[in-house]
Structure formats: C-alpha cells, structure tokens
Amino acid sequence: MNITVCVSLARHPKSGRLMLAPNDARALAVARSLVDKPRLVHVGPKGHEWALRQYLGLGFERIQRIEPNSDDIAALLAGFLLSTGPHDLVLCGHQAQGQDDSGTLPYLVAASLGMALVDQVLGLAADGDGFDATQFLPKGKRRVMRIAQGTVVTVSQNAPLTLEYVARRARTGVIVEAQATPLLVSSTAVMWTQEPAKPGHQRLTIKSTKSGWDRFSQRMAVSAGGGEVIRGDDPEAASRVLDLLASKGLIS
C-alpha cells in the first residue's frame, strides 16, 4: 500500500520547545497497523532535525523533509502528494499543537487533490479494496464506516498511541531532503487574504504596594450599607416596601 503520513512539530505547553505532535504520532500508529513502512513527510525549515528525529525514534527509518519555499503549506503538500501518488491513504493528526493549529490543512489538501476526507478516525483495518474506519463521535459513541482507497484521514486525539520510543532508532534514522512544487491553484490563496498578525489585547494591571492581607482587611472594613429590614405584618410591610420603592423613583 502507498500510505503517507503528514507530520508536524508541536510546541511543548510549558517550555515552548519543539517536539513531535502527539496527534501525528497517533496517525503514525494507525498507519503502522496497516503497513510496516509508511511514508513520512514534513514541511519545515532546516535546523529542527533534532525534533524530527523523535518521530524516527518511534520505529521509522526515514522522513522526507520539504523546504517551505512557499507560504502555502497546503499547496506544497498537495504538490508533493500529487507527484508521489496515487495514494491509498493520506493520514494526518486531527490538529497541530502549539503552532499553526487551525485544523484546516487536511481539508485544504483534500480539496486541492479532489480526495475525500474522513475526520476523527480511531483506527483502520484493510478489507479488500477499501478500509473499515472506526470513527469517534461525540458523547463517546463510535461508528464503523467503509471508506475507499484514495482518502485523506485525520486521526482523533482519542486514538491510542501504541508506538514506543527508542533513542537508538532516533539516532540511526535518516532525514531526506525532498522537493515539491506547489499546486498552481492554491485553496488558501483563492479564499483568504493573508496579512500580518495584530497584537492582542493586554489585560490592565493595577500596581499596588499593599500586601494581600492589607487589601483583604480594607475590603472587609467597608460596610455594605444601604439596606433596610422591614418587619411587621404583611399589609404594613407591603405598604412600607411600596413607599420605599416610590422614594427611590422605581415606581410611580
């Protein structure tokens, strides 16, 4: 089978360091359940080989890296897949993590190549000239659906990650430079206009030299005031409530 897995690099939520994307690692686990040696492809600049080798440590011999000579990553991937096809399956993680994680890239690639897309897949099993896909649904539900060859699949973040990392394999694996020509018709260029990002709103902070205990004590010392407790029988209490509301101008 000709199965390609598109992998990206994520940002660690605490340190911000580059790392493998767990969602893409789940896609690799699904691909490994079908074939021993799927094709791994990554679009990214040089200098991040140490992070890419984390994928090699999961038991793969090589990764093909494409230099991003275009701003449209989806067009580059689509051009690469078109030159290496036809593909039985193209797998991606459901969403990148910590970088350009809009989740639209698989849809753009599928639209550019005219391929069908199945979202939130937990597992795949080959069956004749197609595949049985187990799809994750809301509220923990599952369904098994039949998909044909030549489909783009996004793997759910709830899919099991069954691959084990071995440092020796990360050192011995190979990162191969690949070439790709972006498709002439770019989906993002047609639909969207790119512009520099604008700085977000910053929360205002009040500088104070007082300690937290001082601010707490000051707040507790302020009496609420303004309230009035009306006691008595029901008609008299109701009359006083109406008079009070009238004095505040709430009723005529």
Backbone bond lengths (Angstrom), bond angles and torsions (degrees), N, CA, C in turn:
res aa  C-N    CA-C-N  psi(-1)  N-CA   C-N-CA  omega(-1)  CA-C   N-CA-C  phi
1 M - - - 1.463 - - 1.523 110.49 -
2 N 1.296 115.71 146.13 1.459 122.01 175.42 1.531 107.90 -99.56
3 I 1.316 115.59 94.88 1.468 121.77 -177.49 1.521 108.65 -118.37
4 T 1.314 116.61 127.26 1.460 122.88 -179.72 1.523 109.26 -118.22
5 V 1.322 115.09 136.60 1.465 121.57 177.42 1.523 108.01 -116.78
6 C 1.327 117.06 123.23 1.462 122.82 177.28 1.529 108.48 -89.31
7 V 1.324 116.49 121.15 1.459 120.97 -177.00 1.518 109.48 -116.14
8 S 1.314 115.34 150.18 1.458 122.36 179.69 1.521 108.87 -130.37
9 L 1.305 116.31 175.37 1.458 122.39 176.15 1.521 109.14 -110.47
10 A 1.326 115.47 135.69 1.461 121.54 -178.85 1.525 109.72 -104.62
11 R 1.309 115.41 171.61 1.460 122.91 174.41 1.523 108.84 -109.03
12 H 1.322 115.81 131.60 1.457 118.91 176.91 1.531 109.16 -63.47
13 P 1.342 118.28 132.52 1.472 119.32 -174.58 1.519 113.87 -64.15
14 K 1.322 118.55 -22.16 1.462 120.58 -178.52 1.525 112.33 -100.51
15 S 1.338 116.95 -53.87 1.462 120.31 -175.21 1.516 113.49 -86.67
16 G 1.345 118.03 -21.91 1.449 120.82 -176.79 1.518 114.27 79.21
17 R 1.337 118.48 3.01 1.466 121.82 179.18 1.522 110.46 -73.43
18 L 1.330 114.73 150.86 1.451 119.80 176.68 1.531 110.42 -68.76
19 M 1.305 116.00 145.98 1.458 122.10 -179.20 1.523 107.95 -157.58
20 L 1.326 115.97 169.71 1.461 118.47 174.21 1.524 109.59 -66.93
21 A 1.317 115.72 150.23 1.462 120.53 179.14 1.524 108.89 -85.69
22 P 1.337 118.99 119.12 1.466 120.17 -178.67 1.522 113.74 -56.01
23 N 1.332 117.74 -34.63 1.466 119.41 178.58 1.524 111.35 -65.20
24 D 1.341 116.98 -38.90 1.458 119.97 177.88 1.528 110.74 -70.50
25 A 1.334 117.40 -33.33 1.463 119.69 175.56 1.528 110.94 -64.21
26 R 1.325 117.39 -34.13 1.470 120.36 175.07 1.530 110.64 -67.08
27 A 1.329 116.43 -36.77 1.465 119.39 176.12 1.525 110.55 -64.01
28 L 1.322 117.28 -36.89 1.466 120.85 176.66 1.527 110.90 -65.16
29 A 1.334 116.93 -38.33 1.463 119.94 178.34 1.526 111.01 -64.32
30 V 1.332 117.36 -39.32 1.465 120.63 177.32 1.521 110.27 -66.20
31 A 1.350 117.39 -41.11 1.459 120.30 179.00 1.525 111.19 -65.61
32 R 1.327 117.67 -38.86 1.466 121.35 179.86 1.527 111.18 -64.62
33 S 1.334 117.81 -27.44 1.462 119.59 177.47 1.527 112.18 -69.72
34 L 1.343 116.47 -14.47 1.467 120.92 -179.74 1.522 112.12 -103.35
35 V 1.325 116.91 -44.59 1.470 121.67 -178.20 1.527 108.09 -137.26
36 D 1.337 115.35 157.54 1.464 120.17 -179.93 1.524 112.19 -78.35
37 K 1.337 116.43 -34.02 1.454 119.87 -173.24 1.529 110.82 -129.82
38 P 1.319 118.24 76.51 1.467 119.11 172.57 1.521 110.54 -72.03
39 R 1.319 116.17 161.33 1.467 120.85 177.23 1.523 108.89 -85.60
40 L 1.335 115.89 131.95 1.463 121.78 176.31 1.515 108.38 -107.83
41 V 1.328 116.91 131.62 1.454 121.16 179.76 1.517 108.86 -133.67
42 H 1.330 114.95 139.33 1.470 121.48 -179.57 1.516 108.85 -137.85
43 V 1.321 116.50 136.41 1.469 122.43 174.68 1.520 107.51 -106.44
44 G 1.329 115.80 115.48 1.459 119.32 -178.76 1.512 111.09 -176.77
45 P 1.332 117.33 160.84 1.469 121.11 -177.53 1.522 111.56 -75.46
46 K 1.343 114.58 165.57 1.460 120.04 175.44 1.529 110.30 -67.59
47 G 1.316 115.04 162.21 1.452 120.32 178.73 1.509 114.65 100.69
48 H 1.337 117.12 -7.04 1.461 120.37 -179.50 1.525 111.38 -112.89
49 E 1.357 115.21 21.66 1.464 118.18 -177.36 1.521 112.20 -61.29
50 W 1.330 117.18 -34.11 1.470 120.23 -178.56 1.526 111.08 -63.28
51 A 1.333 116.77 -31.42 1.464 119.33 177.32 1.529 110.88 -79.97
52 L 1.329 117.51 -36.49 1.465 120.56 178.48 1.524 111.36 -64.09
53 R 1.327 116.94 -30.28 1.454 119.94 -178.55 1.534 112.33 -66.09
54 Q 1.305 117.25 -14.07 1.464 119.11 174.53 1.526 110.79 -64.02
55 Y 1.334 116.83 -32.76 1.464 119.84 175.21 1.528 110.85 -69.30
56 L 1.333 116.70 -38.65 1.461 119.50 177.75 1.526 110.68 -63.09
57 G 1.315 116.52 -33.09 1.458 120.13 178.92 1.510 113.85 -66.59
58 L 1.334 117.54 -14.45 1.462 121.15 177.50 1.525 112.65 -82.16
59 G 1.362 116.15 0.84 1.462 118.98 174.63 1.509 114.85 112.84
60 F 1.345 118.12 27.96 1.458 121.24 -179.15 1.524 109.01 -121.24
61 E 1.327 115.59 147.92 1.458 120.83 -171.68 1.520 113.01 -86.86
62 R 1.328 118.34 -28.87 1.457 119.22 -174.01 1.521 110.97 -154.87
63 I 1.325 113.55 154.65 1.460 122.88 173.26 1.518 107.51 -130.12
64 Q 1.306 116.44 136.94 1.450 121.47 174.79 1.524 108.63 -96.05
65 R 1.329 115.39 121.59 1.464 121.04 -178.23 1.524 109.58 -107.78
66 I 1.329 115.60 132.56 1.460 122.34 -179.99 1.524 108.21 -110.47
67 E 1.327 115.73 126.63 1.458 120.08 176.89 1.523 109.95 -70.11
68 P 1.339 118.58 127.01 1.473 120.45 -177.09 1.525 111.79 -76.02
69 N 1.347 116.18 79.28 1.473 120.23 178.29 1.518 112.16 -84.08
70 S 1.328 116.61 9.25 1.463 121.62 177.25 1.522 108.01 -138.51
71 D 1.328 116.26 149.22 1.466 119.90 178.02 1.520 112.15 -72.33
72 D 1.317 116.95 -17.61 1.459 121.56 -176.55 1.529 109.24 -96.67
73 I 1.326 116.74 95.56 1.460 121.58 -178.49 1.523 110.56 -64.97
74 A 1.327 117.46 -37.17 1.464 120.27 -179.87 1.519 110.83 -63.18
75 A 1.339 118.19 -38.64 1.462 120.52 178.90 1.520 111.00 -67.00
76 L 1.339 117.50 -37.11 1.463 120.77 177.34 1.524 111.01 -65.02
77 L 1.315 116.90 -46.57 1.457 120.07 179.21 1.522 111.26 -63.33
78 A 1.309 116.42 -41.34 1.462 119.57 179.01 1.521 111.02 -63.25
79 G 1.341 117.55 -39.93 1.452 120.19 177.29 1.519 112.28 -65.28
80 F 1.324 116.94 -39.41 1.467 120.36 178.04 1.524 110.69 -65.76
81 L 1.324 117.85 -45.44 1.462 121.00 -179.56 1.518 111.24 -64.99
82 L 1.325 116.70 -34.79 1.457 119.50 178.87 1.527 111.08 -66.43
83 S 1.341 116.97 -36.66 1.465 120.86 -178.55 1.520 112.67 -78.31
84 T 1.332 118.69 -19.82 1.461 121.59 -178.39 1.520 112.50 -108.86
85 G 1.315 118.17 5.09 1.465 121.97 -176.98 1.509 112.56 -83.20
86 P 1.350 116.88 -175.78 1.480 125.16 2.24 1.520 112.57 -76.89
87 H 1.330 115.38 154.00 1.457 121.96 -175.81 1.522 109.99 -109.93
88 D 1.332 114.76 138.04 1.463 118.80 172.05 1.524 110.51 -72.61
89 L 1.336 116.20 -40.89 1.463 121.66 179.03 1.525 109.14 -149.43
90 V 1.314 115.90 146.61 1.464 123.40 168.79 1.517 106.64 -123.25
91 L 1.331 117.19 119.54 1.452 121.80 -175.57 1.520 110.40 -110.78
92 C 1.310 115.72 143.29 1.465 123.40 175.38 1.522 108.00 -140.71
93 G 1.323 115.65 156.46 1.454 119.34 167.91 1.522 109.99 -67.41
94 H 1.318 116.26 156.13 1.465 119.55 -176.96 1.520 111.45 -60.23
95 Q 1.337 116.80 -35.62 1.460 119.83 -177.24 1.517 108.73 -161.59
96 A 1.343 115.58 138.54 1.458 119.05 173.20 1.526 109.22 -65.73
97 Q 1.315 116.11 166.31 1.461 119.09 -173.67 1.515 109.91 -133.97
98 G 1.337 115.10 116.68 1.451 120.00 172.74 1.507 115.50 91.68
99 Q 1.336 119.10 -5.72 1.463 120.65 178.22 1.530 108.84 -128.55
100 D 1.328 117.24 -121.14 1.470 119.48 179.16 1.525 108.09 -83.89
101 D 1.320 116.03 74.75 1.473 120.78 -170.25 1.530 110.89 -103.20
102 S 1.345 116.36 54.82 1.462 119.35 177.14 1.520 111.73 -79.55
103 G 1.335 117.91 -21.65 1.458 120.90 -178.96 1.509 114.41 80.79
104 T 1.333 117.92 7.22 1.465 120.83 -176.52 1.521 113.46 -95.42
105 L 1.331 118.70 -13.22 1.462 120.16 -173.85 1.530 112.74 -58.83
106 P 1.350 120.98 -46.88 1.474 118.48 178.33 1.525 113.20 -58.42
107 Y 1.321 117.03 -36.59 1.462 120.34 179.17 1.527 111.29 -66.94
108 L 1.342 116.45 -39.96 1.458 119.78 179.72 1.525 111.09 -67.27
109 V 1.338 116.64 -40.44 1.469 120.09 178.70 1.525 109.94 -64.28
110 A 1.336 116.49 -45.45 1.466 119.87 -179.85 1.520 111.22 -62.72
111 A 1.328 116.92 -40.90 1.465 119.88 179.50 1.523 111.43 -66.65
112 S 1.343 116.99 -37.74 1.462 119.96 -179.46 1.519 111.51 -66.96
113 L 1.335 117.64 -34.82 1.464 121.81 -177.84 1.520 112.88 -94.32
114 G 1.328 117.74 -4.82 1.460 120.30 -177.84 1.517 112.88 69.05
115 M 1.332 116.90 33.19 1.461 121.84 -179.18 1.524 109.78 -103.48
116 A 1.331 115.84 152.38 1.462 120.18 174.50 1.526 109.66 -74.77
117 L 1.325 116.23 158.80 1.463 121.27 179.10 1.521 109.72 -132.70
118 V 1.324 115.48 135.93 1.463 122.71 174.83 1.524 107.33 -120.42
119 D 1.322 116.66 128.06 1.456 122.60 -172.15 1.529 111.22 -103.10
120 Q 1.339 115.95 154.30 1.471 123.85 170.90 1.538 112.40 57.10
121 V 1.321 116.54 54.01 1.463 121.63 -179.59 1.530 109.40 -91.55
122 L 1.325 116.05 136.43 1.454 122.33 177.83 1.523 112.89 -95.15
123 G 1.320 117.21 -30.63 1.451 120.70 -178.53 1.511 110.84 -166.97
124 L 1.348 115.86 159.27 1.456 122.44 -179.18 1.520 109.47 -132.42
125 A 1.309 115.89 147.16 1.458 122.33 175.13 1.515 108.05 -137.90
126 A 1.356 116.85 129.55 1.463 121.35 179.42 1.517 109.44 -72.72
127 D 1.335 115.30 138.22 1.458 120.87 -179.64 1.518 108.11 -148.72
128 G 1.337 115.66 97.44 1.455 119.64 179.96 1.508 111.73 66.61
129 D 1.315 117.06 -125.03 1.460 122.01 -178.71 1.528 112.15 -96.81
130 G 1.306 117.30 18.53 1.462 121.75 178.84 1.518 111.21 -147.88
131 F 1.326 115.51 -161.48 1.460 121.62 -176.80 1.526 109.22 -140.55
132 D 1.322 114.97 148.02 1.456 121.78 171.07 1.521 107.64 -99.84
133 A 1.320 116.91 116.66 1.462 122.52 -176.60 1.524 109.48 -107.54
134 T 1.336 115.66 128.83 1.461 121.46 172.78 1.524 107.83 -93.10
135 Q 1.323 115.55 117.81 1.458 121.05 -173.25 1.520 110.22 -106.68
136 F 1.331 115.29 138.27 1.463 122.07 177.14 1.520 109.46 -83.17
137 L 1.336 115.54 131.31 1.457 121.86 178.84 1.525 109.42 -120.40
138 P 1.328 118.19 161.31 1.466 120.14 178.56 1.524 112.09 -57.96
139 K 1.346 114.63 156.53 1.467 123.63 178.85 1.525 112.16 62.80
140 G 1.342 116.47 29.12 1.445 120.78 174.76 1.509 115.84 75.47
141 K 1.304 118.38 10.60 1.457 120.52 -178.88 1.526 110.24 -81.28
142 R 1.316 115.80 158.53 1.457 123.11 178.93 1.521 109.09 -132.68
143 R 1.313 115.26 155.53 1.461 119.62 170.29 1.520 108.46 -149.30
144 V 1.313 115.53 146.82 1.458 122.56 178.63 1.518 107.66 -104.84
145 M 1.314 116.20 126.54 1.456 120.93 -177.59 1.523 109.24 -130.61
146 R 1.301 115.03 152.56 1.449 122.25 179.61 1.520 109.59 -92.13
147 I 1.344 116.88 127.20 1.458 120.50 177.62 1.520 108.58 -123.95
148 A 1.307 115.65 149.57 1.457 121.50 -178.20 1.524 110.17 -90.07
149 Q 1.313 115.51 168.18 1.447 120.58 173.56 1.526 109.77 -66.58
150 G 1.321 115.53 154.06 1.456 119.86 -177.90 1.509 112.69 80.50
151 T 1.345 116.88 43.96 1.462 122.21 -176.87 1.519 109.65 -124.42
152 V 1.315 116.62 142.52 1.460 122.59 171.84 1.525 107.74 -90.20
153 V 1.323 116.94 130.83 1.460 122.50 -176.02 1.521 108.63 -124.36
154 T 1.326 117.26 129.66 1.463 121.51 170.40 1.518 108.03 -102.76
155 V 1.322 115.82 130.74 1.458 122.43 -175.16 1.523 109.09 -92.97
156 S 1.319 116.15 132.44 1.459 122.49 -176.03 1.522 111.05 -68.49
157 Q 1.318 115.54 151.38 1.462 120.39 175.11 1.528 112.12 -70.78
158 N 1.329 116.80 -8.53 1.463 121.14 175.62 1.525 112.34 -92.00
159 A 1.329 118.03 -0.92 1.456 120.84 177.20 1.522 109.83 -69.38
160 P 1.324 118.57 146.82 1.471 120.34 -179.25 1.521 111.35 -70.61
161 L 1.320 115.83 143.81 1.466 122.36 176.13 1.526 106.87 -103.33
162 T 1.325 116.94 97.65 1.461 122.00 -171.17 1.519 113.28 -100.05
163 L 1.331 119.19 -1.64 1.461 121.56 -177.80 1.520 110.53 -84.84
164 E 1.313 116.47 142.03 1.462 122.24 178.87 1.522 109.94 -105.60
165 Y 1.319 115.09 143.11 1.469 121.07 -178.23 1.523 109.57 -90.50
166 V 1.333 115.51 132.57 1.466 122.19 176.52 1.523 107.37 -128.71
167 A 1.324 117.12 120.87 1.463 121.22 -174.78 1.523 112.05 -63.06
168 R 1.326 118.78 -34.63 1.461 121.29 -179.32 1.528 110.78 -61.95
169 R 1.325 117.16 -40.43 1.460 120.17 179.83 1.529 110.96 -68.43
170 A 1.326 116.83 -31.25 1.465 119.31 177.45 1.520 111.21 -66.34
171 R 1.335 117.64 -32.16 1.467 120.65 -179.85 1.522 112.50 -79.52
172 T 1.326 117.13 -34.85 1.463 120.13 -174.96 1.528 113.46 -87.89
173 G 1.319 118.45 -14.29 1.463 120.46 179.43 1.519 112.05 -67.51
174 V 1.323 116.17 163.97 1.461 122.03 -174.34 1.525 109.57 -120.35
175 I 1.336 115.52 136.73 1.461 122.11 172.80 1.518 107.38 -105.30
176 V 1.323 117.07 115.37 1.461 123.26 -173.83 1.522 108.95 -102.97
177 E 1.336 115.43 134.67 1.462 120.05 176.49 1.527 109.30 -78.66
178 A 1.313 117.06 128.12 1.460 122.47 -179.44 1.521 109.25 -120.21
179 Q 1.321 115.23 157.28 1.455 122.22 179.83 1.523 109.31 -112.52
180 A 1.306 115.70 144.32 1.464 120.48 178.43 1.514 108.82 -148.45
181 T 1.305 115.64 138.30 1.462 122.20 175.50 1.521 108.74 -105.86
182 P 1.320 118.25 119.98 1.470 118.95 -179.05 1.512 111.65 -61.60
183 L 1.311 116.02 146.09 1.457 120.27 177.91 1.525 110.06 -61.67
184 L 1.329 116.10 145.80 1.459 120.23 -178.23 1.514 111.55 -64.44
185 V 1.332 116.91 -36.93 1.464 121.43 178.84 1.521 107.40 -97.67
186 S 1.312 116.21 108.44 1.458 121.08 -178.39 1.521 109.45 -98.39
187 S 1.315 116.00 128.97 1.465 119.90 -179.24 1.519 111.25 -63.34
188 T 1.346 116.24 -43.19 1.463 118.28 -177.74 1.519 111.44 -69.31
189 A 1.328 117.53 -34.67 1.462 119.55 -179.68 1.516 111.48 -67.54
190 V 1.326 116.85 -31.60 1.456 120.24 -179.14 1.525 111.29 -75.19
191 M 1.333 117.52 -41.74 1.459 120.81 -170.74 1.516 114.00 -92.88
192 W 1.335 118.11 -31.12 1.454 120.42 -169.39 1.524 110.96 -122.77
193 T 1.311 114.04 157.84 1.453 121.57 171.81 1.523 108.39 -114.86
194 Q 1.315 116.81 124.04 1.456 121.08 -178.71 1.521 109.79 -89.75
195 E 1.321 115.85 139.92 1.452 121.62 178.15 1.517 108.16 -149.06
196 P 1.329 117.99 160.26 1.464 119.70 -179.14 1.529 111.20 -61.09
197 A 1.314 114.97 146.41 1.464 120.24 -179.69 1.528 110.02 -69.11
198 K 1.316 115.39 142.56 1.459 121.08 178.58 1.529 109.63 -96.00
199 P 1.331 116.70 143.29 1.470 117.60 179.62 1.516 111.27 -64.32
200 G 1.307 115.87 141.34 1.461 120.92 -178.85 1.517 112.16 -78.32
201 H 1.326 115.50 171.90 1.456 120.75 179.20 1.529 109.98 -73.83
202 Q 1.312 115.88 140.84 1.452 121.88 178.12 1.525 109.75 -106.57
203 R 1.316 114.18 137.98 1.463 118.79 178.79 1.526 110.39 -72.10
204 L 1.344 115.30 138.24 1.453 120.17 177.51 1.520 109.70 -77.21
205 T 1.298 116.25 137.52 1.462 121.62 178.23 1.528 108.83 -118.82
206 I 1.315 116.22 139.98 1.465 122.81 179.41 1.526 108.00 -100.00
207 K 1.316 114.79 117.06 1.457 119.26 179.87 1.526 109.32 -81.48
208 S 1.300 116.52 131.34 1.461 121.45 179.92 1.518 108.97 -144.56
209 T 1.340 114.87 140.32 1.468 119.88 178.42 1.526 111.77 -89.33
210 K 1.338 116.98 -4.91 1.459 119.91 -179.48 1.524 109.91 -78.19
211 S 1.322 114.28 149.71 1.449 119.60 177.18 1.531 110.06 -78.51
212 G 1.301 114.89 168.51 1.455 119.05 178.63 1.516 112.23 -62.30
213 W 1.345 116.99 -36.20 1.463 120.42 179.34 1.515 111.16 -66.82
214 D 1.349 117.32 -38.11 1.463 120.30 178.49 1.531 110.99 -64.73
215 R 1.335 116.63 -42.81 1.462 119.14 179.09 1.523 111.00 -66.00
216 F 1.325 116.78 -37.41 1.458 120.09 178.07 1.524 110.89 -65.87
217 S 1.322 117.17 -43.72 1.471 120.87 -179.72 1.520 110.77 -64.61
218 Q 1.328 116.94 -40.66 1.464 119.97 179.46 1.522 110.92 -64.20
219 R 1.342 116.21 -38.80 1.461 119.05 -179.45 1.524 110.74 -69.12
220 M 1.311 117.85 -37.63 1.460 120.69 -179.36 1.519 112.00 -71.86
221 A 1.337 116.66 -24.28 1.457 119.37 -178.65 1.519 112.52 -77.83
222 V 1.334 117.38 -15.86 1.460 120.55 -179.61 1.520 108.54 -81.01
223 S 1.326 115.15 121.65 1.461 119.19 179.16 1.518 109.36 -80.53
224 A 1.314 115.00 147.92 1.459 119.94 -178.97 1.519 110.86 -66.77
225 G 1.364 117.79 -54.62 1.461 121.49 177.93 1.512 112.77 62.91
226 G 1.319 114.90 174.42 1.453 120.67 175.51 1.505 114.66 80.94
227 G 1.317 118.01 -9.09 1.450 120.01 -178.15 1.524 111.75 -93.68
228 E 1.313 116.56 163.99 1.461 122.19 179.11 1.521 108.57 -148.91
229 V 1.323 114.95 129.52 1.459 121.07 177.65 1.528 108.44 -100.52
230 I 1.305 118.04 123.78 1.461 124.04 -178.07 1.521 108.40 -106.98
231 R 1.302 115.24 122.29 1.456 120.51 179.91 1.530 109.28 -116.64
232 G 1.291 117.04 159.22 1.450 121.97 178.47 1.520 110.72 133.27
233 D 1.347 115.37 -173.53 1.464 117.91 179.89 1.516 110.09 -74.72
234 D 1.310 116.82 170.02 1.459 121.51 -172.19 1.524 113.69 -61.36
235 P 1.338 121.23 -49.10 1.473 119.49 -178.86 1.521 112.57 -61.61
236 E 1.351 116.09 -43.17 1.458 118.66 -179.06 1.530 111.00 -66.58
237 A 1.337 117.19 -41.49 1.462 120.18 -179.96 1.525 110.52 -65.16
238 A 1.308 117.18 -40.55 1.467 120.15 179.54 1.516 111.10 -64.09
239 S 1.360 115.94 -39.51 1.464 119.35 179.46 1.520 110.78 -64.58
240 R 1.346 117.60 -40.72 1.465 119.91 -179.37 1.530 110.65 -69.30
241 V 1.324 117.63 -35.18 1.470 120.23 177.21 1.527 109.90 -64.03
242 L 1.352 117.50 -41.86 1.461 120.10 178.80 1.524 111.11 -65.13
243 D 1.347 116.07 -40.74 1.465 118.89 178.18 1.527 111.23 -62.92
244 L 1.354 115.95 -40.34 1.464 118.96 179.32 1.526 111.89 -64.82
245 L 1.315 116.79 -41.95 1.463 120.62 178.26 1.521 112.17 -64.52
246 A 1.364 115.19 -37.29 1.459 119.15 177.45 1.521 111.93 -67.13
247 S 1.361 116.09 -36.57 1.483 119.21 179.58 1.514 111.25 -68.33
248 K 1.339 117.60 -28.03 1.477 121.28 178.12 1.540 111.54 -84.29
249 G 1.324 116.46 -3.85 1.445 119.39 179.82 1.528 114.18 77.91
250 L 1.332 116.11 16.96 1.465 119.61 -179.27 1.519 112.52 -83.59
251 I 1.324 116.58 -27.60 1.464 120.73 175.80 1.520 108.06 -132.13
252 S 1.290 116.07 159.88 1.476 119.99 179.49 1.519 110.47 -85.34
